[in-house]
Amino acid sequence: MTARGEFRPDLLGQLLCDLAAEGRAAEIPVRGISMHPWLRDGDRVRVVAAAASDVRVGDIVVRVHATGPVVHRFVGWWRTRHGWRMLTKGDGAPRFDPPLAPAELVGRAVALLRDGQVRRLDGAGMRLRGRGRAAVSLAAGLIRETWQRTRRRPDPPGV
């Protein structure tokens, strides 16, 4: 998902926190097909501010990129030399997103708005379906990463 026009990524996290303090959520439009079939281009998601401790594997989370908010699924934790990072991936995307520091998480999607209908994403049944989707997405991403690494040709000497 990407935003159009001038975007201030530094303000999105603060906006969500302010809205959460008032007991309100933000609605963000979905752009692109990286979360297809779960989310479609033109859908909207209702997002609440969330800390990493509030997020479970399978939840749809919001992170900020220079081009705008990114709405992808949290698929697990990844250990890096900088500590534990959150691993996210679009359901329809072939690759993982760059690992996310827990402090960089902006929020969690709690509802999907499509064609005038609201579908809650934070109920037990939807969270269970999300976990299943996360497992499939994680496996597909790891298979692709492994395949890419084994298919790489070694660099020529001196490079």
C-alpha positions in Angstrom: 0.0 0.0 0.0 1.3 3.4 -0.8 0.1 7.0 -0.2 -0.3 9.7 -2.8 0.8 13.2 -2.7 3.0 14.6 0.1 3.4 12.2 2.9 4.8 12.8 6.3 5.9 9.4 7.7 7.0 11.0 10.9 3.5 12.1 11.7 1.6 8.8 11.1 2.7 7.1 14.3 1.9 10.2 16.4 -1.5 10.6 14.7 -2.4 7.0 15.6 -1.2 7.4 19.2 -3.3 10.6 19.5 -6.4 8.9 18.1 -5.9 5.9 20.4 -5.7 8.2 23.4 -9.1 9.5 22.4 -10.4 6.0 21.8 -10.6 6.4 18.1 -9.0 4.6 15.1 -7.7 5.8 11.7 -8.8 4.5 8.4 -6.1 4.0 5.8 -6.8 3.2 2.1 -5.1 0.1 0.7 -3.2 0.5 -2.6 -1.6 -2.3 -4.6 -1.9 -6.0 -4.6 0.7 -7.1 -2.1 -1.9 -8.3 0.4 -4.2 -10.0 -2.2 -6.4 -12.0 -1.8 -7.0 -10.8 1.8 -6.9 -7.1 1.1 -7.8 -5.6 -2.3 -6.7 -2.4 -4.0 -9.3 0.2 -2.9 -10.2 -1.4 0.5 -9.7 0.5 3.7 -8.4 -0.8 6.9 -9.2 0.6 10.4 -5.9 0.9 12.3 -5.3 1.4 16.0 -2.0 2.2 17.6 -0.2 -0.9 18.9 3.0 -1.9 20.6 4.9 -5.0 19.5 3.7 -6.7 22.6 0.1 -6.2 21.4 0.6 -7.9 18.1 0.3 -11.6 17.4 1.6 -13.7 14.5 -1.0 -13.4 11.7 -2.1 -9.8 12.6 -2.1 -7.2 9.8 0.2 -4.4 10.9 1.1 -1.0 9.6 4.7 0.1 9.2 5.9 3.4 7.6 8.0 3.5 4.5 9.3 6.7 2.8 6.5 6.4 0.2 3.8 5.9 2.8 2.2 3.4 5.2 2.7 -0.3 4.4 0.0 -2.7 5.4 1.4 -6.2 5.7 1.0 -9.3 7.8 3.3 -10.0 10.8 4.7 -13.5 10.2 7.2 -13.9 13.0 10.3 -12.7 14.8 13.8 -12.6 13.2 17.1 -12.4 15.1 19.5 -9.9 13.6 22.8 -8.5 14.8 20.8 -5.5 16.1 18.5 -7.7 18.2 15.1 -9.2 17.5 13.1 -7.7 14.7 9.5 -8.1 13.4 9.2 -9.9 10.1 6.4 -8.8 7.9 5.3 -9.8 4.4 2.4 -9.2 2.1 0.3 -12.3 1.5 0.7 -11.9 -2.2 4.3 -10.6 -2.1 7.1 -12.9 -3.1 9.6 -11.5 -0.5 9.8 -10.4 3.1 9.9 -6.8 4.0 13.1 -5.5 5.7 13.1 -6.5 9.4 11.2 -4.0 11.5 12.4 -2.8 14.9 9.6 -3.2 17.4 9.7 0.5 18.2 9.0 1.3 14.5 5.6 -0.5 14.5 2.9 2.1 13.9 -0.3 0.1 14.4 -2.5 -3.0 13.9 -5.5 -3.3 11.6 -8.6 -4.2 13.4 -11.2 -4.0 10.7 -11.5 -4.2 6.9 -13.9 -1.9 5.1 -15.1 -3.0 1.7 -18.1 -2.1 -0.4 -19.8 -0.4 2.6 -19.4 -3.4 4.8 -17.1 -3.7 7.9 -15.4 -7.0 8.7 -13.6 -7.2 12.0 -10.1 -8.6 11.9 -9.5 -8.8 15.6 -12.0 -11.6 16.5 -10.8 -15.0 17.5 -11.8 -16.6 14.2 -10.2 -14.0 12.0 -7.0 -14.1 14.1 -6.9 -17.9 13.7 -7.3 -17.5 9.9 -4.6 -14.9 10.0 -2.2 -17.2 11.8 -2.8 -19.9 9.1 -2.1 -17.3 6.4 1.0 -16.1 8.2 2.3 -19.7 8.4 1.8 -20.2 4.6 3.3 -16.8 3.9 6.3 -17.4 6.1 7.0 -20.8 4.5 6.7 -19.4 1.0 9.0 -16.5 1.9 11.6 -18.9 3.4 11.5 -21.2 0.4 12.0 -18.3 -2.0 14.9 -16.9 0.1 16.6 -20.3 0.3 16.1 -20.9 -3.5 17.6 -17.4 -4.3 20.6 -18.0 -2.0 21.4 -21.5 -3.5 21.0 -20.2 -7.1 23.4 -17.3 -6.7 26.6 -17.6 -8.5 29.7 -16.9 -6.5 31.3 -13.5 -7.1 34.3 -13.6 -9.4 37.7 -13.3 -7.7 38.6 -9.7 -6.8 35.1 -8.4 -6.7 
